Amino acid sequence: MALMSIIDLKPGAKLVKDVHTPLGGLLLPKGKVILPRDLDILRAFLIQTVDIDSNQTKQNNSSPPQDSKKQEIEQKREEDAQFEEIVRSAELTSFDEEYDKMITLIKKAFNGAGAFDIPIFELRTQLEILILHIKKYQVLYFVPSSIKKEEYMFHNGVLTALTSYLLAQWCKLPSKDWVQVALAGLLHNIGNSKIDQSLIMSPNLLSNLEEEEVRKHTTYGYNILKQVKAINDGVKLTALQHHEKIDGSGYPLKLVGEQIHIYARIVAVADIFHAMTLDKPYKESQSPYLVLEQILLESFGKLDPKIVQIFIRRATQFHQGTIVRLSDERIGEIIFTDRDHPTRPMVSVEGTIVNLVAQRQLYIRELIQK
């Protein structure tokens, strides 16, 4: 047995002891032969040394390297087996349980971001587990079972990830992008970890200098994520670009139109929706239907109009039969949604049909039941 630095570790070495994550989870098991991808995993978790079979290492040093194709096949087989294990584990848990685990991990990521210590593989694995429960997630309905206002930022990240995943599907992005877009949503505000939290949570109007400091979270986030090798450029650019606007009025670079990465354009829509429908320490949540109407207005020059249209249409299309509370406190049931006015359906209230398109002073304040 030999203790070897990750710097010197080569593919083909065999572990003689389990390797654990900083949270205590099993990262790589005893007996595993190290593959090229495993080196990335170990570096991502900031593992410094591992215990390997010294005799097997000597043999590797004196023999030719394994055929790369064989390594790829073996790596793919192991990844498939790991994913199958994830699926089996997820079948035993609920969406709410996995959501709470995701919140715990994103807190850890924010706490470690200042030192560039982001548990990226733990985050991605837990995100993939949560996504296995995606059928239990409805954008307009879901409310975390327990949420503290001061934890708004973490919930915004997780919900933005889930909604961005759905939007990536609805916008017909290639399937290889779906989890990456979700990861972009999860980490888009990671730069806020370097901002004075009293500014972020302040109920008061910020001064120009304070506003300028808060806006730096985009560049801080990009600088943090560009150190992480296990995520693609779209995830990193989303941290930088999610406040850019189609008409060039955003920040920090005043990009225009398709100069903004598609991940960032998707995450911007999801982020705004959840930012407005979650309770914050300084502001109460708003009706999801009113927020959709405001997002529609934002699509004129600010947000990508195609993404906004897809989001509103898909988020509202399954809600016939939903019990809702109107802004005048009456309870009713959605009976028809006009595709041209998806945020203003017809609602049956005690036998009377209320047409929200015609009665603009009314709106749906709350979704009560599907």
N, C-alpha and C positions, 0 to 999 in steps of 0.2 A: 504494500500500500504506500502511496506517495501523495503528499499534499501539493497540489499544483495551482499556480496562479492562472487566472482566466486569460491573462495576456499570453501565456505560453501554451494554453490548451489547444489541441488540434482535433479535428474530426477523427473518429476512430478510437479515441480513448474510452475506457470503460469505467463507469462509476462503481465504487465499492461502498459508498454510503449514500443515503437519500439526500437530496438537496431541497431545502425548504425556502419558501418565500418569507419576507419580513413579517407577514401576518401569521406564519406558522403552517401554511398550506403546503402540500407536497408539490414541488415544482418539477423535479426529475427523480425517478426512482432508482434505487440501488440496482446495479446490473445493466443499466441503460448504456448503450454505445452512443457516444456523442456524434450528432449530425451537424452540418453547418448551421441549420436553423436554431439548434439548441444553444449555440454560442451567442446568437442574437438575444435569445431569451435570458440567458445568464447575465449578459451585459445590461439588458433592460431592467433586471431586478437588482442590479448593482452587487451581484455576488462576486466576491473577491477571489476565493479559492474553493477548490473541490478536492475530494479524496478519490484518487483513481488507482487502477490496477497497474502497479509499476512494471510488472513482468510483461503484461499485455502491451504496455506503451513501448517497451524496448523492441518487442516483436514488430510493432507498427513502424518504428523508426528504421528497422532493417529490411522491411518489405515494401513493395510498391503500393501507392495509395489505391484505395478502392475505386472501382469504376464509378464515375460520376452519375451515370444513368442508374446504376444499382442503388446508389445512395438516394437519388431522387425518389425511386419507387419505394424504398424502405421508409423514407421520411413521409411520403404521402400515406402509406399504410398506417404509420403511427398516428398521424394527424387525424385520419378517419376514425381510428379506434378511440382516440381521445375525445373526438366530437360525439361519437356514439355514447361514450360514458357520460358526457355532459347532458345529452338528451335524456338518458335514463335517470340521471339525478334530478333533472328539471321536472320530470313527470311526477315526482314525489313532493314537489313544492308548489306554492301558489304564486300568482303574479305579485300580490302584495308583499310576500316574503322576499322574493327576488328584488322587488323595487326597493325595499328597505336596505337590502345588502348593497345595492347599487349606490344608494345615498351615502352609506358608510364609506364606501370606496372613493367616491368623488370628494368627500370631505378630506380623506387622507391625501388625495392628489393635490388639492388646494393647499393643504398644510405643508406638503413637501415641494411644491412648485418653486418656491423661492430658492431652494437649493438644487433645483433641476432634478428632484427625486420624484419622478412620476411612475407609479406602478402600472405601466402601460399594458402589460400582458394580463395582469389581474383585471384591469378595467375592461379590456376587450373581451376576455372570457366571460366576465359577469354580464357584460352588455349582450353578448350572444345568448347567454342563458335567459336573460330577461326578454329578449326578442322571441325566444321560443314560445313565450306566453302572449305574443302580440295580439292574438285574437281576443284576448280579454281586455284590450285597451281600446277605448273609444275617445277620440280627441276631445269632443265636446262634453263628455260625461265624467271622465275620470277625475277624481279628487283623491289625493293621498290620504290614507287612513289617519295618519297623524302628521301634522306639519306645523312647525314653529315659524313665525314670521321672520325671525332672524336667520332661518335656514333657507330663505327664499332662493338664494343664488344656486344652491345645490339642487333643489327641486326643479328650478328652471332648466338647469343643465340636463337632468335626466329626462324630463318631459320633452324638451327640445330635441333630444336624441331620438326618442321614440317617434315623435311626429315627423322628424326629418327622414327617418327610415321609411315611414309610410309614404311621404312625399316623393322620395327617390323612386319608389315603386310606381306611384301614380304618374310621375313624369316620365316613366319608361326608361330610366337610366339602366345601364347594364347591371346585372345582379351582383357582379363583383364590386360595385360601388355602394351597395346598400348599407353594409355595415360600416364602411368608411365614412359615408355621409352621417350615419348615426354617431360615430366617434367624433366627427367634426362638431356636431350639435352638443355632444357631451362636454367637449373641451373648449368651446368657442369663447367662453369668458374666463379661461384659466388665468389670463393676465390680471384679473381683478385681485388675485392673491397678492399682488405687489402694490396695490393701491390702499391708502388709508381707509379702513372700513367705515370710519365715521363720515367720510365723504360719500361713499356709496350708499349708505343707509340714511343720509341726512334728509329730513322732511323739508328743509329750507332751500330756497333758490340758491344755487351755487354761484360764486363769483366767477369772473372770467378765468382767473388763474386756477381756481378749483376745478372748473369745467375742463380746462386744458389738461390738468393732471388726470382726471378720470378718463379722458379720451385716450390717454397713453396705454390703457389696458390692452388695446389692440396690438400695439407694437411689443409690449411686454409679453403678451401671449404668444406672438409669433416667435420671439427670441427664445422663449422657453421651449416651445414645441420643435423648433428647428434642431434642437439637440437630440431629439428622440428619433432613432433610426427606424423604428418599427411601425411608423405611420407614413402615409403618402403625402405628397405636396398639397393636395386638396385640403386635407385636415389642417395643415399648418397655415395655409393661406386663408382658411375660413376664420381663424383667430384674428388675422390681420384685417380681413375685408368685410366682416359681417355688418359693419356700419356704413359701408359704401352704398351710394344710391345710383340708380340707373341714369339719372340726369346729371351726375357728377357733383352733386351737392353734399355727398357724404364725406367720411374721413376714414383713415388718415391721408389717403393718396388722391382723393377726388377722381376715382376711376369712373368710367362711363360704360354702360351697357354690358356687353359680353367681355369687356376687360375684367369684370368681376367673375371669379371662378364660380362654376355652377353650384358647387357645394355651398359656397357662401351665400348665393342667391336663395337657395332652398332654406338654409339655416336661418337667414334673416327673417323669412316669413314665419317660421315656427317659433323663433325667439320672440318676436313681437307679440304673437298670439298669447304665449304663455306668460310673458312679462305683464300683460294687461289683465289676464284672467286669474293670476295668483295673488294672494294677499301679500303685501309687503309691509315692513315696519312703518312706512310713511304713507301708504296708500292702500285703500281697500280694493279688492278684486272687482272687475267689471263683468257684466253679462257677456257670455261667449258670443251671443248673436250680435250684440252691439259692437263687440270687438271685430267680428268678421266684417261688419259694415265699414268700420274705420280702416281696416286693412285694405278693403276694396278701394277706398279713397286714396290710400297710400300707393296703390298700384299705378296711379297716374303720375309717372315720372320718378317715383321713389323705389318701389319694389318691382320685381319682374312680373309683368301683368299676366303672362301665361301661367306662371307658378301660382299666383294668387287665385286665378280663375279655377285652376285644377283643385287647389286646396279647399276653396269654399264649396265647390260642387261636390267633391268627394266627402267632405266632412259633414255635410248636411243631407246627403241623399238617402240615408236609412232611417229617418226619424218620424215617419208616419206612425201614429199610435203613441208617441211620446207624451207623457204628462208634463206640463210646464206651468210655471207661475208667471203671469204677466206683470208688467210694471205697475198696474193698478191693484195688484195682489190677488186677482181672480185666478182660479185654477182651471186649466182646460187641457184638451187633447189635440195634438197636431193631426189634422185629417188630410191635408193636401199641401204639397210644396211645389210652387211654380218654379221651374228651372231658371226662369229669368229673374226671379226674386227669391233666391234660396234662403235668405235670412229672414224673410217675412212670410211665413206660411199662413194658411187658414187654420184657425183654432176653434174647436167646438167648446163653448163655455155654457153649461147648463142648458143645452139644446139650442143655443144661439151661435151662429157662425160669425166669428170675428175675423175680418180680413185685414191683416196687418199691413198689406200694401196700401189699402185705402185709409186705414186709421194710423197715420204716421206718428201720432203722439204716443201710441202704445208700442211696446216691444217685449220680447221674452226676457224676463229678468233671470230666470233660473230653470234648469232642467231637473225635474224631480224624479222621473222614472221612465225607463224605456218601454 
